[in-house]
Amino acid sequence: MKLKLGIPKGSLENATVDLFRRAGFQITTSSRSYFPAIDDPEIECMLIRAQEMARYVEDGVLDAGLTGRDWVEENEAKVENVADLIYAKQSFGKVRWVLAVPEASPYKSVKDLQGKIIATELVAATKRYLERNGVTAKVEFSWGATEVKPPELADAIVEVTETGSSLRANKLRIIETVLESNTQLIANLKSWKDPEKRQKLEDMRMLLEGAINALGKVGLMLNVEKVNLDAVLAVLPALKRPTISTLSEDGWLAVNTILEESTVRIIIPRLKAAGAQGIVEYPLNKIIM
């Protein structure tokens, strides 16, 4: 059994390869090849642009692939959503396709764009959005640099954003959200019905979701005397209850827990003050719920 897996080429490529590494798969890409190597003999990888991924998965060229929900909807692809993997090129949250206009323009809602020109890479989804809102406007495909087109080349744009900073830098104002998106692991419907391929994909989903769960978190181990245990536990905001075990020396306990990495610099000094000793911080690749 060989599972043909599409890896998104472009902005999500590095984040995807790193996520798979955390999940236990080593993928090696090369600028000279569209077929990355992977250390799993049951998987064959191919680099495909995220915009085209859903179409190739739907047609069966690929058994599965990673792409944005936005491109699945844009292509109206009939595929199985195996997993929502909430990560993006800059962060691990969702992204938005937004309707934006020049700051100085009088437009306040999509209704104000009747008969106007809208530039976007997400043409089909934008047309459906306008139809839902009863607006007729000209939607032009944008090959890039969409933010610089208003007001001379377009009255408004529909563009993807994580923070809105690029839009603000180009003196654009967001008036509505057209679509929210996140990265998905999608599968061909026929492949999903194949028992071997489905099991492989379900195992992959568990490992990838475990890697997502571990992002931004670290493990912490420490020793503490029983008399100081309550004071130490009062400092720890655990993922769930910490694991506590006895040490060979009477009266001493070992505590193991998981923390947000951003809180560790505050918590470790407080743990030390509460009586903790032998504090060890360690990285996490996966947390399987």
N, C-alpha and C positions, 0 to 999 in steps of 0.2 A: 504494500500500500504506500503510495506517495501522495502527500497532501500538497497541492500547489498553492502557495501563499503569496499574496501581493503585499509588498512593503511600500508605503507611500514615499515617492521620490519628491524631494524639495524641502519645504520648511519643516515638515514633520519627520523627516527621515532620521535625523540624529536622535530626536527624542524617542522615536519608536525603537531604534536599535538599542538605546540605553535601557528602555523599559524591558525589552526582551532579555537583555543581559541580566537585569535584576531578577527576572523570572526564571533564569537558568539556561537561556539559549544564547549561544555566541554567534552573532551574525557579523560577517566581515564584508563590507562593501568596497567597491573599487570604482574610481571615476571612469575606468575603461570598460566596465561590464554592467549590464542590466540584470545580471544573475548573481546576487550575493551568495556567498558560502554560508552554510549554517551547520552547526555541529550535531544535527539530528538527521540520521539517515532516512527518516520517514517524511521529511519536509523538503520541498524545493521552493526557493524564494525567487521572486522577480520584482524588480523596481518598476512601479507604475505611478503615474501622476494621480494624486488623490481625486482630481476632477473626473478621471476616467475609470477609477477602480470599480465602482458599483456596476458599470456596464459590463466589464470583463467578468466580474463574478456572476452576474445574472446570466450571461451567455455561456458560462461553464469553461471559459478559457482558464479561469482560476477557480479553485475550490473555495477559497476564502481570501479575505484581505482586510486591511485597515484603512478607513477613510472617514470623512466627516459625515454626520447625518445630513448636513446641508447638500452634499453632492449626491447622496442617495435620493433625497427629495427632488433635487434638480433634474436628475435623470429618470425619476419615477420608477426606479429599479425595484423589481420583485426579488428580494433577497431576504435571508433570515438574519435578524439582528441577534448575534450570539452574545455580545457583551457591550455595555457602555463603558468605555475607558476614558474617564474624565481627565484628559490631559491635552495640552496644546503646546505650541512651540515655545512660548515664553513662560507659561504657568501650567498648572494642572487643573484648571477650571474650564468653564464653558466659554465659547465665543459667541458673539452676536453679529448678525447681518443687520445693519441699521440703515434707515433712510435719513440722509443728511443733506443739508442745504447750506448755501453761504450764510454766514452770520448776519450780513446786512439785508438778506432777502426778506420779503414779507410773508413767506410760506410758514404756516404753523402746524399743518397736518397734511396727511396724504391727499385729502380732499382738495387742497389748494393746488395740486399738481395736474389737474384736468387739462389735457391738451399739451402738456409740457414734455420735455425730453429728460429721460433718466438713463444714466450710464451705469453699467454694472457687469460683472463677470457672471453673476447668478441670474441669467436672463429668464429662464422658464419659471423659476420660483417667484421672481419679482412680478412677472405677468399674472401669475395666479393670485398673488397678494393684492395687486391692483384690482383684479376682477372681483375678489371677495369684498373689496371696499367700494365697488361701483365706480371706479375711476378709469378713464381711458387716457393713456399716455403712451408716448413712443419710448420703447425700451431698447437701448443700443448696447451691443456687446462691447465691453472695454477690455483691451488687451493688456492693460496695466496702467500704473500711475493714475488711477481713477480719481484720486483726491484732488488733482490739479485741474480737472476738466470744468467744474463750475467756476464762474458763471458763463464763460465764453462758449464752451463746447457742450454744456448740459446745464439744465436748471437744477438738477439734483442727482445724487448718486445713491446706490445701495452698495455698501462696502462692509467687509468683515472687520471687526475690532475686538480687542481684548480689554483695552484700557481707555480707548477714545483719544489717546494722546496725539496720534498722527493726524486725526481729524481736526483736533483743536489747533495743531501747528499749522494746518492749512486753512485756518479760519472758517471751519465748517461747524455747523450746529446740528446735533442729532434731534430729529423730531419724532421718530417712531422706530420700534424694533420690528423688523420683518420676520426674522427667524432666529431661534437659538440653536446652537449646534455643539456637538462634542464628538470626539473620536469614537468610532464603533468598530468592533470586530464583526464583519458580516460574512455570511456563507451562501454559496449556491444552494438552491432549494433541493436539488437532486443529491448533492454531496452531503447535505445535512441529514438526508434520509438513509445514507450509507452508514451502517453500524460502526465500522472501523473509523471512518473519517469523523463521524459525530463524536465518538469517544475521544479521538485525538483533539478535536476542537474544544470539547468540554474540559479536558485536562489543561489545555492551553489557557482557556478562560480562567480557570481557578488560579493558575500560576500568575497570569497577568494581573488579575484583580488583587492577588496577594502582594504583588510588586507595587501596585497603585496604593494599597492600604499602608505600605511601609514608607512611602515618600514623606519626608519631613519628620520622621520619627526615629528615635534611638532607643536601645535597651540600656538599662541601668541595673547594676548589681552592687550590693553593699552588705556589710556585716554590722550587726547592732546587738548590744546587750538587751536581754528581755525587758529590763526595767526602763529602757529608752524606746521600746518598740512603738508605743502609742504616739510619742513625740515625733518619731520619724514618719509614721504613717500619716500624721496630720499634715505633713509637708508635701506628700506625694499625690498628685492628681493622676491616678492610674487609668490606663485604657479600660481595664476591668480591675478587679481586686488583685493586688500584688501577690506573687507566689512567695510563700514564707516556708522555710525549711530549717531544721535544726543543724547546728554544727557539732563537730566532735567534742568541742570544748563546752562544758556545762555552762548554761546561762547565756549562750550566744546563739543568734539566729542569722540566717542569710535571707535577704529580700531581693527579689527580682521583679522588675516592672518595665513598662514601656512609657516613654514620655515624648511630647513634642520637642523636637531638637531646639526650637527657639526659646524654650523655657529652661533649658538645662543650666545655663550660666547663672540664672537666678536661684534655681532649686539646689544645686550642689552645695553652695556655701551654707544654706539653711539646713541641709541634711547633716553637714559636718557639725554645725552648732547644736543640732538635736541629738548628737551622739553617734552618728554613723561613722564607720571606719571601712577602709579597703574599698572605697567607691570606684567602680569601673564603668565607664561609658563605652558602648560598642555599637557599630552600625548595624542596620537591619536591611535585608534585601526583600523579604516577603513577610506578610502577616496574613495567615489564612484564617478567616473567621469561621 
